[in-house]
Amino acid sequence: MGKYLLRRLAISVPVLLGITLVVYVVISLAPGDPVEAMINPEQVAALGPDFLDQQREALGLNQPILVRYALWLKEVAQGNLGFSFMDRQSIAGKIGERLWPTLRLMLTAQLIAIVIAVPVGVMSALKQYSLLDYGATVLGFAAISVPSFFLSLAGIYVFALKIPILPAAGMVTVGQEPTLADSLWHLVLPAMVLGLAEAAPLIRYTRSSMLEVVRQDYVRVARAKGLRERTVIYQHALRNALIPLVTVVALGLPRLLGGTVIVEAIFAWPGMGTLAITAVRGRDYPVIMAINLISAVMILLSNLLADLIYAIVDPRIKYS
Amino acid sequence: MSDHQHLDHADSGMRSRGVSRRGFMRLLVAGVGVSALGGLLTACGQQPAPAKPAEPAKPAEAAKPAAPAAATTAPAPAAAAKPAEAAKPAAEVKPAAGGTAGGQLSMHWTKPVTLNPLFSTAGSEQGVERLMFGALVRVNDKLEAIPDLAEKIDVSPDAKTYTFTLKKGITFTDGKPLTSQDVKFTFERAVDKRAASYWRGRLLDIQGATEYGDQQAQTISGLETPDDHTVKMTLRKPDSTWLLTIGDFSGLSILPAHVLKDVAPDQLQKHPFSLNPNVSAGAFQFVKYETDQYLEMKRNDGYTGGPKAKLDRLFFKILAADVAAAQMDRGELDLMIVPTSEMERMKRNPNLTVVSVPSPSVDFLAVNVRKEYLQDKRVRQAMQYAIDREAVVKAIYQGEAQVVNQTIIGPDWMGMPDLNMYKFDPDKARQLLKEASWDSGRALQVLYVPGTKERDAYMPIIQQQFKDVGITFEIIPSEAAEATRRRNAGEFDMQQIGGGIFRQDPNVSGKYMESANFVPVGGNYGHYKNERLDELFSAGRGTTDQAQRKKIYTEAATIMNDEVPWIYLWSPNSIFAHSKKLVGFKAPSYATHNMWNADEWTVAG
């Protein structure tokens, strides 16, 4: 097992290098120029004709892409993510202050999704083709199909305007001492929107996995032994049915850090998604790269994690 | 670019309309991690809310028509020469009826990149900096220059020397006095090439500024400080619009030298002060900025630059426009710039007041006259005739915009010269095209940055109307960064653009029309060149005589009207909504100046 872990980690290094190289080259080749994106032509007039070139030089943009990549890699290897082109602030700092809000939102949403999805999925499977099953299916498809911006705005319209019980946006009430209750109150709507969208596919996974398991021989044996139905379902069937779900959830982990652009924007949530989109639009290469690096690491780690958990929950799987 | 919002290519702040597939693909290409998808359009860091333009120069409506002309000390355009009088509005506005001092209000705001006035490019940033910092001169709601930290401004008759006398007893929020040394420090950093401030270009007309900025001189020779309260500026050439140059946007805010003088110029933007400007000398002072959430300010109780502000606190909330509208309805927000489409709905809310005023900006289609097929002015005139602008204004702007036929549209002493109106006339357009032997098989490439409701709506209409007269154009939706690159490289036929502060002074048009200002060096997008126009703009800057200037610019307007270097569209109004709680709001012509008199505001009740 230890050896397996080491080998997987060792393989991750070249994969990571490959990812960053490809991303670096692609964003550098994408049309648009970070310096021009920052500056208004009227201003450049005032700054003198060589200003743009000077700025490019100051940002190191006059060098070939591969040289820039090597320099970036060198800094990152030393733990330095660099500075944003746009506001010249440290990227580690920028990411640091957005990490907690993002995690807070995404974890809550994930939790809501699991709490909704597992029971509904199980019931759907046990009462296949019942009204409840159809209901869950229809609602699930609706939740997947309706874009999150619509769900968000509808949520605001209903719960902030028509029945004003929740705040329309924001993470705290502006101008008040922050309290836990106030934070939770602001968390409800965005987390519900995200949680619902997330729950829908999980319901489907749970349902089909459960359907498969209840037809297995060992479930029939359990029933034949005369165990109570409740014991059969929860002790024998459900535990096995949840195994594929572990993978699905684990593979979704990187999203927890990535945030969600649309919902963050609508609810004025100061998270990573907003940072990412601002960076892309401004061609802020160092910020884009930093976010990418984090995403890539998270994805590789969660893949690994999913495999490891798999081995734990399913004793048939052994790594060597 | 302090002028940034003046030229936003339609990509205004955040929009909550999800992701177009194209936008989505572009993001993928640009390489954001798979996790961060979604196509939201946050403008690249600096976008102001839709910088609403408009121009209609209803001559009578505004403050003082042409009056003060020739006063020798007074540069024509600015009310500046008589500080006492200019400062008067403060007295007039008074805490309007029923308002009480104290209390707090919340404003809709856009995410800032920086709060250091030397580096701010967005109107939303400049709007709050104006409240926190002091400047020598500022512009008021009519875009006239008014003194701020200066008690007196003496202008030499040749408009080359400006002497500012600072008010006595002004201190920064940390108690240190604000002196001419702070002014000197600010101007020095602003022109220093290493600092790369957006102010640099505007200030190079000060004698010796270029040399100092390039580190070839120890001081700026044209910037003298004979004592603690006097700043004397000498310009390289006469400029009667100088006070507007240093007063525009939030004005060149004076930074505290004692806090920042030891910071290397190239480190200035990186300095924590940029997001924590806690030492300043304005009517309000910085409390905190919660990243991507809100900015908080409180009254500066030690303010001596004028009457103290009345409100206790101001909050600036970063919200998507749709959500801001919802918060207005709930009474959680007190002021926002309103999209035309929201106007009617907001008018129906009894708790809100909606105000619509002409803005100084213009929407237009820049024409790349480097392409030989666009060099015949009859082709451009035909395009001008081909668009039914009155109908678009009525249908899409609900009448809240005014058609323009060149860009010299103000201020009041200038008015809008009465010229060819280019009334919608497709037959005339076809005839002109025929005379110019237009090849109807040619497809023009029109750059467009989508994302503003009104513009998204009218671009296809223009396309159709062009098609009716035999001009085919292909709308090329681009991101701002890519549109700018193509524009600067000349890889386009036309581009949809909106913005500018044309109403402020006729000279503003020169930034877009003079041949010295070709992009990427200036704002002349299509590299249009007309020697007579160049002469006229230069002559207009060289005199302070208003009557003379009016004559000069009327000729310039006539040329611009006939030559059609751009296809002129209209000037949309600035529309604001504020809660009835906010007392004392005076709608400024430039939308992002909407907090220009926040120190006079009170809360109803």
Interface residues (C-beta under 8 A of the other chain):
Chain A: V23 V26 I27 A30 P31 G32 D33 P34 E36 A37 M38 I39 N40 P41 E42 Q43 V44 A45 A46 L47 G48 P49 F51 L52 Q54 Q55 A58 F83 M86 D87 R88 Q89 E97 R98 P147 S148 F149 F150 S152 L153 I156 Y157 A160 L161 P164 P167 A168 A169 G170 M171 V172 V174 G175 P254 R255 L257 G258 G259 T260 V261 I262 A265 I266 F267 A268 W269 P270 G271 M272 G273 T274 A276 I277 T278 A279 V280 R281 G282 R283 D284 I288 I291 N292 I294 S295 A296 M298 I299
Chain B: M1 S2 D3 H4 H6 L7 M14 S16 R17 G18 V19 L27 V29 A30 G31 V32 G33 V34 S35 A36 L37 G38 G39 L40 L41 T42 A43 C44 G45 Q46 Q104 S106 K111 V113 T114 T121 K193 A196 Y198 W199 R200 G201 R202 L203 L204 D266 Q269 K270 S274 L275 E290 T291 D292 Q293 Y294 E296 R313 F315 K317 I318 L319 A320 D322 V323 A326 Q327 D329 R330 E332 E479 A480 A481 E482 T484 R485 N488 K511 N517 V519 P520 V521 G522 G523 Y525
